[in-house]
Amino acid sequence: MPQMAPISWLILFFVFSITFMLFNIVNYFSFLPSSSTSKEKKTFNVKSNNWKW
């Protein structure tokens, strides 16, 4: 495809870049984190956090 004008490569670059950004934005905003309530708060066990180096 060397016969294509440079403006066509530039348009293709912008189209693919915008498509990629829209895909990432849609994926970012479609993720719903689980809502945490006060009852679901987890307490950390201090003994389980002791690392044996």
mmCIF file of the N, C-alpha and C atoms, coordinates in Angstrom:
data_MODEL
# 
_entry.id   MODEL 
# 
loop_
_atom_site.group_PDB 
_atom_site.id 
_atom_site.type_symbol 
_atom_site.label_atom_id 
_atom_site.label_alt_id 
_atom_site.label_comp_id 
_atom_site.label_asym_id 
_atom_site.label_entity_id 
_atom_site.label_seq_id 
_atom_site.pdbx_PDB_ins_code 
_atom_site.Cartn_x 
_atom_site.Cartn_y 
_atom_site.Cartn_z 
_atom_site.occupancy 
_atom_site.B_iso_or_equiv 
_atom_site.pdbx_formal_charge 
_atom_site.auth_seq_id 
_atom_site.auth_comp_id 
_atom_site.auth_asym_id 
_atom_site.auth_atom_id 
_atom_site.pdbx_PDB_model_num 
ATOM 1   N N  . MET A 1 1  ? 0.801   -1.200  0.000  1.00 0.00 ? 1  MET A N  1 
ATOM 2   C CA . MET A 1 1  ? 0.000   0.000   0.000  1.00 0.00 ? 1  MET A CA 1 
ATOM 3   C C  . MET A 1 1  ? 0.847   1.267   0.000  1.00 0.00 ? 1  MET A C  1 
ATOM 4   N N  . PRO A 1 2  ? 1.976   1.297   -0.663 1.00 0.00 ? 2  PRO A N  1 
ATOM 5   C CA . PRO A 1 2  ? 2.763   2.542   -0.667 1.00 0.00 ? 2  PRO A CA 1 
ATOM 6   C C  . PRO A 1 2  ? 2.117   3.639   -1.493 1.00 0.00 ? 2  PRO A C  1 
ATOM 7   N N  . GLN A 1 3  ? 1.088   3.319   -2.267 1.00 0.00 ? 3  GLN A N  1 
ATOM 8   C CA . GLN A 1 3  ? 0.453   4.351   -3.088 1.00 0.00 ? 3  GLN A CA 1 
ATOM 9   C C  . GLN A 1 3  ? -0.447  5.258   -2.269 1.00 0.00 ? 3  GLN A C  1 
ATOM 10  N N  . MET A 1 4  ? -0.728  4.894   -1.032 1.00 0.00 ? 4  MET A N  1 
ATOM 11  C CA . MET A 1 4  ? -1.623  5.715   -0.219 1.00 0.00 ? 4  MET A CA 1 
ATOM 12  C C  . MET A 1 4  ? -0.950  7.037   0.154  1.00 0.00 ? 4  MET A C  1 
ATOM 13  N N  . ALA A 1 5  ? -1.733  8.069   0.156  1.00 0.00 ? 5  ALA A N  1 
ATOM 14  C CA . ALA A 1 5  ? -1.214  9.383   0.524  1.00 0.00 ? 5  ALA A CA 1 
ATOM 15  C C  . ALA A 1 5  ? -0.966  9.427   2.031  1.00 0.00 ? 5  ALA A C  1 
ATOM 16  N N  . PRO A 1 6  ? -0.026  10.263  2.484  1.00 0.00 ? 6  PRO A N  1 
ATOM 17  C CA . PRO A 1 6  ? 0.243   10.350  3.924  1.00 0.00 ? 6  PRO A CA 1 
ATOM 18  C C  . PRO A 1 6  ? -0.969  10.787  4.736  1.00 0.00 ? 6  PRO A C  1 
ATOM 19  N N  . ILE A 1 7  ? -1.871  11.562  4.118  1.00 0.00 ? 7  ILE A N  1 
ATOM 20  C CA . ILE A 1 7  ? -3.055  11.990  4.862  1.00 0.00 ? 7  ILE A CA 1 
ATOM 21  C C  . ILE A 1 7  ? -3.932  10.786  5.190  1.00 0.00 ? 7  ILE A C  1 
ATOM 22  N N  . SER A 1 8  ? -3.928  9.780   4.348  1.00 0.00 ? 8  SER A N  1 
ATOM 23  C CA . SER A 1 8  ? -4.710  8.578   4.634  1.00 0.00 ? 8  SER A CA 1 
ATOM 24  C C  . SER A 1 8  ? -4.140  7.836   5.833  1.00 0.00 ? 8  SER A C  1 
ATOM 25  N N  . TRP A 1 9  ? -2.804  7.788   5.945  1.00 0.00 ? 9  TRP A N  1 
ATOM 26  C CA . TRP A 1 9  ? -2.193  7.146   7.104  1.00 0.00 ? 9  TRP A CA 1 
ATOM 27  C C  . TRP A 1 9  ? -2.517  7.917   8.366  1.00 0.00 ? 9  TRP A C  1 
ATOM 28  N N  . LEU A 1 10 ? -2.555  9.235   8.259  1.00 0.00 ? 10 LEU A N  1 
ATOM 29  C CA . LEU A 1 10 ? -2.887  10.064  9.415  1.00 0.00 ? 10 LEU A CA 1 
ATOM 30  C C  . LEU A 1 10 ? -4.345  9.857   9.845  1.00 0.00 ? 10 LEU A C  1 
ATOM 31  N N  . ILE A 1 11 ? -5.233  9.777   8.882  1.00 0.00 ? 11 ILE A N  1 
ATOM 32  C CA . ILE A 1 11 ? -6.647  9.530   9.201  1.00 0.00 ? 11 ILE A CA 1 
ATOM 33  C C  . ILE A 1 11 ? -6.813  8.158   9.829  1.00 0.00 ? 11 ILE A C  1 
ATOM 34  N N  . LEU A 1 12 ? -6.127  7.148   9.304  1.00 0.00 ? 12 LEU A N  1 
ATOM 35  C CA . LEU A 1 12 ? -6.193  5.812   9.879  1.00 0.00 ? 12 LEU A CA 1 
ATOM 36  C C  . LEU A 1 12 ? -5.665  5.808   11.307 1.00 0.00 ? 12 LEU A C  1 
ATOM 37  N N  . PHE A 1 13 ? -4.581  6.533   11.543 1.00 0.00 ? 13 PHE A N  1 
ATOM 38  C CA . PHE A 1 13 ? -4.022  6.607   12.896 1.00 0.00 ? 13 PHE A CA 1 
ATOM 39  C C  . PHE A 1 13 ? -5.024  7.215   13.866 1.00 0.00 ? 13 PHE A C  1 
ATOM 40  N N  . PHE A 1 14 ? -5.676  8.307   13.456 1.00 0.00 ? 14 PHE A N  1 
ATOM 41  C CA . PHE A 1 14 ? -6.659  8.944   14.332 1.00 0.00 ? 14 PHE A CA 1 
ATOM 42  C C  . PHE A 1 14 ? -7.878  8.055   14.553 1.00 0.00 ? 14 PHE A C  1 
ATOM 43  N N  . VAL A 1 15 ? -8.327  7.375   13.534 1.00 0.00 ? 15 VAL A N  1 
ATOM 44  C CA . VAL A 1 15 ? -9.495  6.500   13.684 1.00 0.00 ? 15 VAL A CA 1 
ATOM 45  C C  . VAL A 1 15 ? -9.179  5.366   14.651 1.00 0.00 ? 15 VAL A C  1 
ATOM 46  N N  . PHE A 1 16 ? -8.033  4.731   14.492 1.00 0.00 ? 16 PHE A N  1 
ATOM 47  C CA . PHE A 1 16 ? -7.674  3.635   15.388 1.00 0.00 ? 16 PHE A CA 1 
ATOM 48  C C  . PHE A 1 16 ? -7.398  4.136   16.803 1.00 0.00 ? 16 PHE A C  1 
ATOM 49  N N  . SER A 1 17 ? -6.806  5.321   16.932 1.00 0.00 ? 17 SER A N  1 
ATOM 50  C CA . SER A 1 17 ? -6.550  5.868   18.263 1.00 0.00 ? 17 SER A CA 1 
ATOM 51  C C  . SER A 1 17 ? -7.851  6.208   18.984 1.00 0.00 ? 17 SER A C  1 
ATOM 52  N N  . ILE A 1 18 ? -8.776  6.821   18.281 1.00 0.00 ? 18 ILE A N  1 
ATOM 53  C CA . ILE A 1 18 ? -10.056 7.170   18.898 1.00 0.00 ? 18 ILE A CA 1 
ATOM 54  C C  . ILE A 1 18 ? -10.838 5.908   19.243 1.00 0.00 ? 18 ILE A C  1 
ATOM 55  N N  . THR A 1 19 ? -10.780 4.903   18.370 1.00 0.00 ? 19 THR A N  1 
ATOM 56  C CA . THR A 1 19 ? -11.455 3.640   18.666 1.00 0.00 ? 19 THR A CA 1 
ATOM 57  C C  . THR A 1 19 ? -10.862 2.985   19.899 1.00 0.00 ? 19 THR A C  1 
ATOM 58  N N  . PHE A 1 20 ? -9.547  2.994   20.006 1.00 0.00 ? 20 PHE A N  1 
ATOM 59  C CA . PHE A 1 20 ? -8.875  2.403   21.167 1.00 0.00 ? 20 PHE A CA 1 
ATOM 60  C C  . PHE A 1 20 ? -9.238  3.141   22.449 1.00 0.00 ? 20 PHE A C  1 
ATOM 61  N N  . MET A 1 21 ? -9.237  4.475   22.400 1.00 0.00 ? 21 MET A N  1 
ATOM 62  C CA . MET A 1 21 ? -9.587  5.245   23.593 1.00 0.00 ? 21 MET A CA 1 
ATOM 63  C C  . MET A 1 21 ? -11.049 5.037   23.988 1.00 0.00 ? 21 MET A C  1 
ATOM 64  N N  . LEU A 1 22 ? -11.958 4.997   23.025 1.00 0.00 ? 22 LEU A N  1 
ATOM 65  C CA . LEU A 1 22 ? -13.363 4.757   23.342 1.00 0.00 ? 22 LEU A CA 1 
ATOM 66  C C  . LEU A 1 22 ? -13.568 3.371   23.930 1.00 0.00 ? 22 LEU A C  1 
ATOM 67  N N  . PHE A 1 23 ? -12.855 2.381   23.411 1.00 0.00 ? 23 PHE A N  1 
ATOM 68  C CA . PHE A 1 23 ? -12.944 1.022   23.950 1.00 0.00 ? 23 PHE A CA 1 
ATOM 69  C C  . PHE A 1 23 ? -12.492 0.987   25.399 1.00 0.00 ? 23 PHE A C  1 
ATOM 70  N N  . ASN A 1 24 ? -11.391 1.670   25.714 1.00 0.00 ? 24 ASN A N  1 
ATOM 71  C CA . ASN A 1 24 ? -10.898 1.704   27.095 1.00 0.00 ? 24 ASN A CA 1 
ATOM 72  C C  . ASN A 1 24 ? -11.832 2.480   28.017 1.00 0.00 ? 24 ASN A C  1 
ATOM 73  N N  . ILE A 1 25 ? -12.390 3.566   27.539 1.00 0.00 ? 25 ILE A N  1 
ATOM 74  C CA . ILE A 1 25 ? -13.314 4.353   28.362 1.00 0.00 ? 25 ILE A CA 1 
ATOM 75  C C  . ILE A 1 25 ? -14.572 3.559   28.668 1.00 0.00 ? 25 ILE A C  1 
ATOM 76  N N  . VAL A 1 26 ? -15.100 2.860   27.669 1.00 0.00 ? 26 VAL A N  1 
ATOM 77  C CA . VAL A 1 26 ? -16.304 2.057   27.889 1.00 0.00 ? 26 VAL A CA 1 
ATOM 78  C C  . VAL A 1 26 ? -16.014 0.937   28.875 1.00 0.00 ? 26 VAL A C  1 
ATOM 79  N N  . ASN A 1 27 ? -14.864 0.299   28.761 1.00 0.00 ? 27 ASN A N  1 
ATOM 80  C CA . ASN A 1 27 ? -14.518 -0.768  29.690 1.00 0.00 ? 27 ASN A CA 1 
ATOM 81  C C  . ASN A 1 27 ? -14.296 -0.228  31.100 1.00 0.00 ? 27 ASN A C  1 
ATOM 82  N N  . TYR A 1 28 ? -13.733 0.963   31.204 1.00 0.00 ? 28 TYR A N  1 
ATOM 83  C CA . TYR A 1 28 ? -13.484 1.542   32.525 1.00 0.00 ? 28 TYR A CA 1 
ATOM 84  C C  . TYR A 1 28 ? -14.783 1.853   33.235 1.00 0.00 ? 28 TYR A C  1 
ATOM 85  N N  . PHE A 1 29 ? -15.730 2.458   32.538 1.00 0.00 ? 29 PHE A N  1 
ATOM 86  C CA . PHE A 1 29 ? -16.967 2.879   33.176 1.00 0.00 ? 29 PHE A CA 1 
ATOM 87  C C  . PHE A 1 29 ? -17.999 1.760   33.273 1.00 0.00 ? 29 PHE A C  1 
ATOM 88  N N  . SER A 1 30 ? -17.788 0.643   32.603 1.00 0.00 ? 30 SER A N  1 
ATOM 89  C CA . SER A 1 30 ? -18.740 -0.463  32.710 1.00 0.00 ? 30 SER A CA 1 
ATOM 90  C C  . SER A 1 30 ? -18.443 -1.340  33.922 1.00 0.00 ? 30 SER A C  1 
ATOM 91  N N  . PHE A 1 31 ? -17.290 -1.150  34.557 1.00 0.00 ? 31 PHE A N  1 
ATOM 92  C CA . PHE A 1 31 ? -16.938 -1.932  35.733 1.00 0.00 ? 31 PHE A CA 1 
ATOM 93  C C  . PHE A 1 31 ? -17.616 -1.339  36.953 1.00 0.00 ? 31 PHE A C  1 
ATOM 94  N N  . LEU A 1 32 ? -18.391 -2.155  37.667 1.00 0.00 ? 32 LEU A N  1 
ATOM 95  C CA . LEU A 1 32 ? -19.068 -1.706  38.878 1.00 0.00 ? 32 LEU A CA 1 
ATOM 96  C C  . LEU A 1 32 ? -18.432 -2.394  40.080 1.00 0.00 ? 32 LEU A C  1 
ATOM 97  N N  . PRO A 1 33 ? -17.708 -1.665  40.904 1.00 0.00 ? 33 PRO A N  1 
ATOM 98  C CA . PRO A 1 33 ? -17.118 -2.287  42.092 1.00 0.00 ? 33 PRO A CA 1 
ATOM 99  C C  . PRO A 1 33 ? -18.196 -2.680  43.089 1.00 0.00 ? 33 PRO A C  1 
ATOM 100 N N  . SER A 1 34 ? -17.910 -3.717  43.833 1.00 0.00 ? 34 SER A N  1 
ATOM 101 C CA . SER A 1 34 ? -18.891 -4.165  44.818 1.00 0.00 ? 34 SER A CA 1 
ATOM 102 C C  . SER A 1 34 ? -18.986 -3.136  45.942 1.00 0.00 ? 34 SER A C  1 
ATOM 103 N N  . SER A 1 35 ? -20.204 -2.778  46.281 1.00 0.00 ? 35 SER A N  1 
ATOM 104 C CA . SER A 1 35 ? -20.404 -1.778  47.316 1.00 0.00 ? 35 SER A CA 1 
ATOM 105 C C  . SER A 1 35 ? -20.148 -2.410  48.679 1.00 0.00 ? 35 SER A C  1 
ATOM 106 N N  . SER A 1 36 ? -19.332 -1.762  49.459 1.00 0.00 ? 36 SER A N  1 
ATOM 107 C CA . SER A 1 36 ? -19.017 -2.289  50.780 1.00 0.00 ? 36 SER A CA 1 
ATOM 108 C C  . SER A 1 36 ? -19.854 -1.568  51.832 1.00 0.00 ? 36 SER A C  1 
ATOM 109 N N  . THR A 1 37 ? -20.427 -2.319  52.708 1.00 0.00 ? 37 THR A N  1 
ATOM 110 C CA . THR A 1 37 ? -21.197 -1.729  53.796 1.00 0.00 ? 37 THR A CA 1 
ATOM 111 C C  . THR A 1 37 ? -20.381 -1.841  55.074 1.00 0.00 ? 37 THR A C  1 
ATOM 112 N N  . SER A 1 38 ? -20.862 -1.234  56.129 1.00 0.00 ? 38 SER A N  1 
ATOM 113 C CA . SER A 1 38 ? -20.109 -1.259  57.383 1.00 0.00 ? 38 SER A CA 1 
ATOM 114 C C  . SER A 1 38 ? -20.073 -2.662  57.977 1.00 0.00 ? 38 SER A C  1 
ATOM 115 N N  . LYS A 1 39 ? -21.057 -3.490  57.670 1.00 0.00 ? 39 LYS A N  1 
ATOM 116 C CA . LYS A 1 39 ? -21.081 -4.849  58.201 1.00 0.00 ? 39 LYS A CA 1 
ATOM 117 C C  . LYS A 1 39 ? -20.028 -5.736  57.522 1.00 0.00 ? 39 LYS A C  1 
ATOM 118 N N  . GLU A 1 40 ? -19.682 -5.385  56.300 1.00 0.00 ? 40 GLU A N  1 
ATOM 119 C CA . GLU A 1 40 ? -18.764 -6.222  55.534 1.00 0.00 ? 40 GLU A CA 1 
ATOM 120 C C  . GLU A 1 40 ? -17.302 -5.846  55.729 1.00 0.00 ? 40 GLU A C  1 
ATOM 121 N N  . LYS A 1 41 ? -17.010 -4.913  56.618 1.00 0.00 ? 41 LYS A N  1 
ATOM 122 C CA . LYS A 1 41 ? -15.618 -4.517  56.838 1.00 0.00 ? 41 LYS A CA 1 
ATOM 123 C C  . LYS A 1 41 ? -14.837 -5.680  57.425 1.00 0.00 ? 41 LYS A C  1 
ATOM 124 N N  . LYS A 1 42 ? -13.717 -5.937  56.824 1.00 0.00 ? 42 LYS A N  1 
ATOM 125 C CA . LYS A 1 42 ? -12.911 -7.061  57.283 1.00 0.00 ? 42 LYS A CA 1 
ATOM 126 C C  . LYS A 1 42 ? -11.812 -6.548  58.204 1.00 0.00 ? 42 LYS A C  1 
ATOM 127 N N  . THR A 1 43 ? -11.626 -7.224  59.306 1.00 0.00 ? 43 THR A N  1 
ATOM 128 C CA . THR A 1 43 ? -10.532 -6.872  60.202 1.00 0.00 ? 43 THR A CA 1 
ATOM 129 C C  . THR A 1 43 ? -9.361  -7.788  59.900 1.00 0.00 ? 43 THR A C  1 
ATOM 130 N N  . PHE A 1 44 ? -8.182  -7.229  59.952 1.00 0.00 ? 44 PHE A N  1 
ATOM 131 C CA . PHE A 1 44 ? -6.983  -7.994  59.642 1.00 0.00 ? 44 PHE A CA 1 
ATOM 132 C C  . PHE A 1 44 ? -6.481  -8.701  60.891 1.00 0.00 ? 44 PHE A C  1 
ATOM 133 N N  . ASN A 1 45 ? -6.171  -9.933  60.728 1.00 0.00 ? 45 ASN A N  1 
ATOM 134 C CA . ASN A 1 45 ? -5.601  -10.700 61.815 1.00 0.00 ? 45 ASN A CA 1 
ATOM 135 C C  . ASN A 1 45 ? -4.105  -10.376 61.885 1.00 0.00 ? 45 ASN A C  1 
ATOM 136 N N  . VAL A 1 46 ? -3.656  -9.871  63.015 1.00 0.00 ? 46 VAL A N  1 
ATOM 137 C CA . VAL A 1 46 ? -2.267  -9.430  63.142 1.00 0.00 ? 46 VAL A CA 1 
ATOM 138 C C  . VAL A 1 46 ? -1.313  -10.613 63.035 1.00 0.00 ? 46 VAL A C  1 
ATOM 139 N N  . LYS A 1 47 ? -1.692  -11.743 63.567 1.00 0.00 ? 47 LYS A N  1 
ATOM 140 C CA . LYS A 1 47 ? -0.804  -12.904 63.541 1.00 0.00 ? 47 LYS A CA 1 
ATOM 141 C C  . LYS A 1 47 ? -0.597  -13.434 62.132 1.00 0.00 ? 47 LYS A C  1 
ATOM 142 N N  . SER A 1 48 ? -1.574  -13.245 61.244 1.00 0.00 ? 48 SER A N  1 
ATOM 143 C CA . SER A 1 48 ? -1.429  -13.748 59.882 1.00 0.00 ? 48 SER A CA 1 
ATOM 144 C C  . SER A 1 48 ? -0.506  -12.858 59.047 1.00 0.00 ? 48 SER A C  1 
ATOM 145 N N  . ASN A 1 49 ? -0.207  -11.644 59.530 1.00 0.00 ? 49 ASN A N  1 
ATOM 146 C CA . ASN A 1 49 ? 0.644   -10.751 58.778 1.00 0.00 ? 49 ASN A CA 1 
ATOM 147 C C  . ASN A 1 49 ? 2.116   -10.844 59.146 1.00 0.00 ? 49 ASN A C  1 
ATOM 148 N N  . ASN A 1 50 ? 2.483   -11.780 60.007 1.00 0.00 ? 50 ASN A N  1 
ATOM 149 C CA . ASN A 1 50 ? 3.893   -11.943 60.384 1.00 0.00 ? 50 ASN A CA 1 
ATOM 150 C C  . ASN A 1 50 ? 4.638   -12.697 59.291 1.00 0.00 ? 50 ASN A C  1 
ATOM 151 N N  . TRP A 1 51 ? 5.592   -12.022 58.685 1.00 0.00 ? 51 TRP A N  1 
ATOM 152 C CA . TRP A 1 51 ? 6.369   -12.651 57.621 1.00 0.00 ? 51 TRP A CA 1 
ATOM 153 C C  . TRP A 1 51 ? 7.616   -13.304 58.219 1.00 0.00 ? 51 TRP A C  1 
ATOM 154 N N  . LYS A 1 52 ? 7.922   -14.483 57.730 1.00 0.00 ? 52 LYS A N  1 
ATOM 155 C CA . LYS A 1 52 ? 9.112   -15.201 58.206 1.00 0.00 ? 52 LYS A CA 1 
ATOM 156 C C  . LYS A 1 52 ? 10.214  -15.052 57.155 1.00 0.00 ? 52 LYS A C  1 
ATOM 157 N N  . TRP A 1 53 ? 11.106  -14.128 57.380 1.00 0.00 ? 53 TRP A N  1 
ATOM 158 C CA . TRP A 1 53 ? 12.151  -13.908 56.387 1.00 0.00 ? 53 TRP A CA 1 
ATOM 159 C C  . TRP A 1 53 ? 13.344  -14.772 56.697 1.00 0.00 ? 53 TRP A C  1 
# 
